[in-house]
Amino acid sequence: MARALVEQRLAACAQISAIDSYYVWEGTVRSNAEFRVLFKVAASAYDEAERAIRALHSYDLPAIHAIPVEKAHAPYADWVVANSTR
């Protein structure tokens, strides 16, 4: 999924981290080893990136959310926009 979004230019970058998750699902507390993928995506490309994640993800309810960037190093922000907007 990470590579697919970068190859399709829906994300400029994807960073993958191993995590342990505890959550309630179908009324039961569960835990699993999972991977968090942080995608660097231009705000204008979010909807298309979300659609791609939902289509590729194996979960019925993947945790997909945007964290707005209040400030960023301008050249880096420009790079994200240039590489995540088809």
C-alpha positions as YAML, in Angstrom:
chain: A
units: angstrom
residues:
- id: 1
  name: MET
  ca: [0.00, 0.00, 0.00]
- id: 2
  name: ALA
  ca: [2.78, 2.44, 0.91]
- id: 3
  name: ARG
  ca: [4.68, 1.80, -2.30]
- id: 4
  name: ALA
  ca: [1.50, 1.90, -4.40]
- id: 5
  name: LEU
  ca: [0.49, 5.36, -3.18]
- id: 6
  name: VAL
  ca: [3.99, 6.75, -3.74]
- id: 7
  name: GLU
  ca: [4.22, 5.14, -7.20]
- id: 8
  name: GLN
  ca: [0.80, 6.57, -8.12]
- id: 9
  name: ARG
  ca: [1.94, 10.01, -6.87]
- id: 10
  name: LEU
  ca: [-0.88, 10.08, -4.31]
- id: 11
  name: ALA
  ca: [1.72, 10.46, -1.54]
- id: 12
  name: ALA
  ca: [5.15, 12.05, -1.66]
- id: 13
  name: CYS
  ca: [6.44, 9.71, 1.04]
- id: 14
  name: ALA
  ca: [5.31, 6.83, 3.23]
- id: 15
  name: GLN
  ca: [6.95, 5.93, 6.54]
- id: 16
  name: ILE
  ca: [6.20, 2.58, 8.15]
- id: 17
  name: SER
  ca: [6.53, 1.87, 11.90]
- id: 18
  name: ALA
  ca: [5.77, -1.32, 13.82]
- id: 19
  name: ILE
  ca: [3.26, -0.70, 16.64]
- id: 20
  name: ASP
  ca: [1.26, -2.62, 19.24]
- id: 21
  name: SER
  ca: [-2.44, -1.76, 19.14]
- id: 22
  name: TYR
  ca: [-5.10, -2.26, 21.81]
- id: 23
  name: TYR
  ca: [-8.68, -1.59, 20.73]
- id: 24
  name: VAL
  ca: [-12.31, -2.61, 21.07]
- id: 25
  name: TRP
  ca: [-13.70, -4.50, 18.10]
- id: 26
  name: GLU
  ca: [-17.12, -6.17, 18.05]
- id: 27
  name: GLY
  ca: [-17.44, -5.64, 21.82]
- id: 28
  name: THR
  ca: [-14.13, -7.28, 22.73]
- id: 29
  name: VAL
  ca: [-10.81, -5.72, 23.75]
- id: 30
  name: ARG
  ca: [-8.19, -6.97, 21.35]
- id: 31
  name: SER
  ca: [-4.53, -6.42, 20.69]
- id: 32
  name: ASN
  ca: [-2.39, -6.93, 17.64]
- id: 33
  name: ALA
  ca: [1.00, -6.10, 16.27]
- id: 34
  name: GLU
  ca: [0.33, -3.71, 13.41]
- id: 35
  name: PHE
  ca: [2.12, -1.28, 11.15]
- id: 36
  name: ARG
  ca: [1.44, 2.45, 11.15]
- id: 37
  name: VAL
  ca: [1.92, 4.08, 7.77]
- id: 38
  name: LEU
  ca: [2.37, 7.84, 7.78]
- id: 39
  name: PHE
  ca: [1.72, 9.28, 4.33]
- id: 40
  name: LYS
  ca: [2.96, 12.74, 3.37]
- id: 41
  name: VAL
  ca: [0.14, 14.09, 1.18]
- id: 42
  name: ALA
  ca: [-0.82, 17.53, -0.07]
- id: 43
  name: ALA
  ca: [-4.11, 18.68, 1.46]
- id: 44
  name: SER
  ca: [-5.61, 18.94, -2.02]
- id: 45
  name: ALA
  ca: [-4.78, 15.26, -2.66]
- id: 46
  name: TYR
  ca: [-6.21, 13.88, 0.60]
- id: 47
  name: ASP
  ca: [-9.54, 12.61, -0.80]
- id: 48
  name: GLU
  ca: [-7.91, 10.64, -3.60]
- id: 49
  name: ALA
  ca: [-5.26, 9.22, -1.26]
- id: 50
  name: GLU
  ca: [-7.96, 8.16, 1.22]
- id: 51
  name: ARG
  ca: [-9.90, 6.37, -1.52]
- id: 52
  name: ALA
  ca: [-6.76, 4.48, -2.52]
- id: 53
  name: ILE
  ca: [-5.99, 3.49, 1.09]
- id: 54
  name: ARG
  ca: [-9.55, 2.22, 1.61]
- id: 55
  name: ALA
  ca: [-9.36, 0.21, -1.62]
- id: 56
  name: LEU
  ca: [-6.01, -1.37, -0.73]
- id: 57
  name: HIS
  ca: [-6.39, -1.87, 3.04]
- id: 58
  name: SER
  ca: [-7.32, -5.28, 4.42]
- id: 59
  name: TYR
  ca: [-9.31, -3.92, 7.40]
- id: 60
  name: ASP
  ca: [-13.05, -3.24, 7.32]
- id: 61
  name: LEU
  ca: [-12.41, -0.03, 9.26]
- id: 62
  name: PRO
  ca: [-8.88, 1.27, 8.72]
- id: 63
  name: ALA
  ca: [-7.76, 4.20, 10.87]
- id: 64
  name: ILE
  ca: [-7.37, 6.97, 8.33]
- id: 65
  name: HIS
  ca: [-7.06, 10.55, 9.52]
- id: 66
  name: ALA
  ca: [-5.38, 13.76, 8.50]
- id: 67
  name: ILE
  ca: [-3.18, 15.82, 10.78]
- id: 68
  name: PRO
  ca: [-3.05, 19.38, 9.48]
- id: 69
  name: VAL
  ca: [0.39, 20.90, 9.24]
- id: 70
  name: GLU
  ca: [0.34, 24.39, 10.66]
- id: 71
  name: LYS
  ca: [3.89, 25.19, 9.65]
- id: 72
  name: ALA
  ca: [6.53, 23.41, 7.59]
- id: 73
  name: HIS
  ca: [9.88, 24.17, 6.03]
- id: 74
  name: ALA
  ca: [8.73, 25.77, 2.76]
- id: 75
  name: PRO
  ca: [10.97, 23.82, 0.36]
- id: 76
  name: TYR
  ca: [9.88, 20.56, 1.99]
- id: 77
  name: ALA
  ca: [6.20, 21.52, 1.86]
- id: 78
  name: ASP
  ca: [6.62, 22.39, -1.82]
- id: 79
  name: TRP
  ca: [8.22, 18.99, -2.43]
- id: 80
  name: VAL
  ca: [5.26, 17.22, -0.77]
- id: 81
  name: VAL
  ca: [2.77, 19.10, -2.94]
- id: 82
  name: ALA
  ca: [4.80, 18.51, -6.12]
- id: 83
  name: ASN
  ca: [5.05, 14.78, -5.42]
- id: 84
  name: SER
  ca: [1.55, 14.00, -4.18]
- id: 85
  name: THR
  ca: [-0.54, 15.82, -6.72]
- id: 86
  name: ARG
  ca: [-1.02, 14.09, -10.05]
...
